[in-house]
């Protein structure tokens, strides 16, 4: 077993006053607190920074260049931990998230692996159903296309040395998925990505409720990221978007109706 590994959690944040408090509460409730929590304020105009300042374990840095990829990179570069955890401002961690990550990296065989996990959407009923759908799309569908698991920006961790190896090659364009791009670059350098479905978090599915133009633009990032990296099966992302566009909304509606009978209980 390795000695106690230091863990930094990085949270990019832009106008996240609605969700940030719950996210930080879940970190405060960890059975094994991280050594560092970094909020990267990306020009917020609401109460995001004021909320972050209420938590004494939080370190706030600022990234003036707009965009989640720039905020993410600033947080990774500023972090001091041996392990970098990356979540979103609307992520809700289970109490053992930090200990799970530390225990995983206590195994020396995992020193060159990135770790990602599953989750459920807490603003939609039937978490078992929507969590299963999330796992099939975010993890298994992308694995079929790319040949490896990808990273989910709401729930990931990897050794800081891996970031130091890959940081100069990752894309900074705004029209691709930055977490998928990061995973592809890590894979290209020979680093494995490990998916543990039981490393769960709760997330807010904001894209479902945004306007259709914003939703469509967001969905196009999936096939575009694959195409930028010359994956010949990038068209699967297009097919997946068609499925999501025309079928997911009705399925969510049905799931919400069924959940009136089975209840709404977040799961691990």
C-alpha positions in Angstrom: 0.0 0.0 0.0 1.1 3.5 -0.8 1.2 6.2 1.8 -1.8 8.6 2.1 -2.3 10.2 -1.3 -3.1 13.9 -1.5 -6.3 14.7 -3.4 -7.4 18.0 -5.0 -10.9 18.5 -6.2 -11.3 21.0 -9.0 -14.7 22.7 -9.8 -15.0 25.0 -12.7 -17.8 27.5 -12.0 -19.7 30.1 -14.0 -22.9 31.5 -12.4 -23.5 28.4 -10.3 -25.3 30.0 -7.3 -28.2 27.6 -7.6 -26.1 24.4 -7.3 -22.8 25.2 -5.7 -23.9 25.2 -2.1 -25.3 21.6 -2.3 -22.1 20.5 -4.1 -19.8 21.9 -1.4 -22.1 20.5 1.3 -21.5 17.0 -0.2 -17.8 17.6 -0.1 -18.0 18.8 3.5 -19.8 15.6 4.4 -17.0 13.3 3.0 -15.8 10.6 5.4 -12.3 11.3 4.2 -11.9 15.0 3.3 -9.9 16.0 0.2 -6.7 17.9 0.9 -7.7 20.7 -1.4 -10.9 22.0 -3.1 -10.4 24.6 -5.8 -13.3 26.6 -7.2 -12.3 28.2 -10.5 -14.5 31.3 -11.0 -15.0 31.9 -14.7 -16.3 35.5 -14.6 -19.5 34.8 -12.6 -21.9 37.7 -12.2 -24.1 36.1 -9.5 -23.4 34.9 -5.9 -21.1 32.0 -6.9 -18.0 33.5 -5.3 -19.9 34.6 -2.2 -21.2 31.1 -1.6 -17.8 29.6 -2.1 -16.3 31.9 0.5 -18.6 30.5 3.1 -16.7 27.2 3.1 -13.3 27.5 4.8 -11.8 24.5 3.0 -12.4 26.1 -0.4 -9.6 27.9 -2.4 -10.9 30.3 -5.0 -9.0 31.2 -8.1 -10.1 33.2 -11.2 -9.8 32.4 -14.9 -10.7 35.4 -17.0 -10.7 33.5 -20.4 -14.3 32.4 -20.8 -15.0 28.7 -21.3 -15.1 25.6 -19.2 -11.9 24.1 -20.8 -10.0 27.2 -19.7 -11.4 27.1 -16.2 -10.6 23.4 -16.0 -7.1 23.9 -17.1 -6.5 26.7 -14.7 -7.7 24.5 -11.8 -5.6 21.5 -12.9 -2.5 23.8 -13.2 -3.1 25.3 -9.7 -3.8 22.1 -7.9 -1.1 20.6 -5.6 -2.6 17.2 -4.9 -1.1 14.0 -6.3 -4.5 13.0 -7.5 -6.8 15.5 -9.4 -10.5 15.1 -9.0 -12.7 16.9 -11.4 -16.4 17.5 -10.8 -19.0 20.1 -11.8 -20.6 22.7 -9.6 -23.9 20.7 -9.7 -22.3 17.4 -8.8 -23.4 15.8 -5.5 -20.9 13.4 -4.1 -21.7 10.4 -2.0 -19.9 10.6 1.4 -17.2 8.0 0.4 -16.3 9.5 -2.9 -12.9 10.8 -1.7 -12.0 7.6 0.1 -13.1 5.6 -3.0 -10.7 7.6 -5.2 -7.8 7.4 -2.7 -8.3 3.6 -2.2 -8.3 3.1 -6.0 -5.0 5.0 -6.3 -3.4 3.2 -3.3 -2.9 0.3 -5.8 0.4 1.1 -7.6 -1.0 -0.6 -10.7 -3.4 2.4 -11.1 -0.7 5.0 -11.2 -1.1 5.4 -15.0 -4.8 5.2 -15.1 -7.6 7.7 -15.1 -10.8 6.9 -13.2 -14.4 7.9 -14.0 -17.8 6.8 -12.7 -21.5 6.7 -13.1 -24.3 8.8 -11.8 -27.9 9.8 -11.8 -29.8 13.0 -12.5 -31.4 14.2 -9.4 -33.8 16.7 -11.1 -35.5 13.9 -12.9 -37.6 11.1 -11.4 -36.7 7.4 -11.6 -33.0 7.7 -10.8 -32.4 4.0 -11.4 -33.7 4.4 -15.0 -32.0 7.7 -15.8 -28.8 6.5 -14.3 -28.8 3.4 -16.4 -29.4 5.5 -19.5 -26.5 7.8 -18.6 -24.2 4.9 -18.1 -25.1 3.3 -21.5 -24.6 6.6 -23.4 -21.7 8.2 -21.6 -19.6 5.1 -21.0 -20.5 2.1 -23.1 -21.7 3.8 -26.3 -18.5 5.9 -26.4 -16.4 2.8 -25.7 -17.9 1.1 -28.8 -17.0 4.1 -30.9 -13.5 4.9 -29.5 -12.4 1.5 -28.3 -11.9 2.8 -24.7 -13.8 4.4 -21.9 -14.1 8.1 -21.8 -14.1 10.6 -18.9 -17.2 12.2 -17.6 -16.5 15.8 -16.5 -18.9 15.6 -13.6 -17.1 12.6 -12.0 -13.4 11.9 -12.8 -10.0 11.6 -11.2 -6.4 10.9 -12.3 -2.8 11.4 -11.1 -1.5 14.9 -11.6 1.5 13.5 -13.5 -0.9 12.4 -16.2 -2.1 16.0 -16.6 1.5 17.2 -16.8 2.0 14.8 -19.7 -1.1 15.7 -21.7 -1.8 19.4 -20.9 0.0 20.8 -23.9 -1.9 18.6 -26.4 -5.5 18.9 -25.3 -7.8 21.0 -27.4 -9.0 24.4 -26.1 -11.7 25.0 -28.8 -15.2 25.6 -27.4 -17.2 23.5 -29.8 -16.1 20.1 -28.5 -16.6 18.1 -25.4 -13.6 18.9 -23.2 -13.9 15.8 -21.1 -14.1 13.5 -24.1 -11.2 15.4 -25.7 -9.1 14.9 -22.5 -9.9 11.2 -22.5 -8.9 10.8 -26.1 -5.5 12.6 -25.6 -4.8 10.4 -22.5 -5.5 7.3 -24.5 -3.3 8.4 -27.4 -0.4 8.7 -24.9 -1.1 5.1 -23.7 -2.9 5.8 -20.5 -5.9 3.6 -19.6 -9.3 4.9 -18.5 -11.1 2.9 -15.9 -14.9 3.1 -15.6 -16.4 2.2 -12.2 -20.2 2.4 -12.3 -20.4 2.3 -8.5 -18.4 5.5 -8.2 -21.6 7.4 -8.4 -22.5 11.1 -8.2 -25.7 13.0 -8.6 -25.9 15.6 -11.4 -28.4 18.2 -12.6 -29.6 17.5 -16.1 -29.8 21.1 -17.2 -29.6 20.4 -20.9 -33.1 18.8 -21.0 -34.7 22.0 -19.8 -32.7 24.5 -21.9 -34.1 25.8 -25.1 -34.0 23.6 -28.2 -31.3 25.6 -30.0 -28.9 25.4 -27.0 -29.7 21.7 -26.6 -29.0 21.0 -30.3 -25.7 22.9 -30.3 -24.6 21.0 -27.2 -25.5 17.7 -28.7 -23.4 18.4 -31.8 -20.3 18.5 -29.7 -20.3 14.7 -29.4 -19.9 13.8 -33.1 -17.7 16.9 -33.7 -15.2 15.8 -31.0 -15.0 12.4 -32.5 -14.5 13.8 -36.0 -11.8 16.2 -34.9 -9.9 13.2 -33.7 -10.4 11.3 -36.9 -12.6 8.5 -35.5 -14.1 6.9 -38.5 -17.2 6.0 -36.6 -17.9 9.6 -35.7 -21.3 9.2 -37.5 -22.4 7.1 -34.5 -22.5 10.3 -32.6 -24.9 11.7 -35.1 -27.1 8.7 -34.9 -27.0 8.9 -31.1 -28.1 12.6 -31.2 -31.1 11.6 -33.4 -32.0 9.0 -30.8 -31.7 11.6 -28.0 -33.5 14.3 -29.8 -36.6 12.3 -30.8 -36.8 9.6 -28.1 -35.1 10.7 -24.9 -37.6 13.4 -24.1 -40.6 11.0 -24.3 -38.7 8.4 -22.4 -38.0 10.9 -19.6 -41.7 11.9 -19.6 -42.7 8.2 -19.3 -40.1 7.6 -16.5 -41.4 10.6 -14.6 -44.9 9.2 -14.8 -43.8 5.7 -13.7 -41.9 7.2 -10.8 -45.1 8.5 -9.3 -45.8 4.9 -8.5 -42.2 3.7 -7.7 -41.1 6.8 -5.8 -38.1 9.1 -6.2 -35.1 7.8 -4.3 -31.5 8.5 -5.4 -29.4 5.4 -5.4 -25.7 4.5 -5.2 
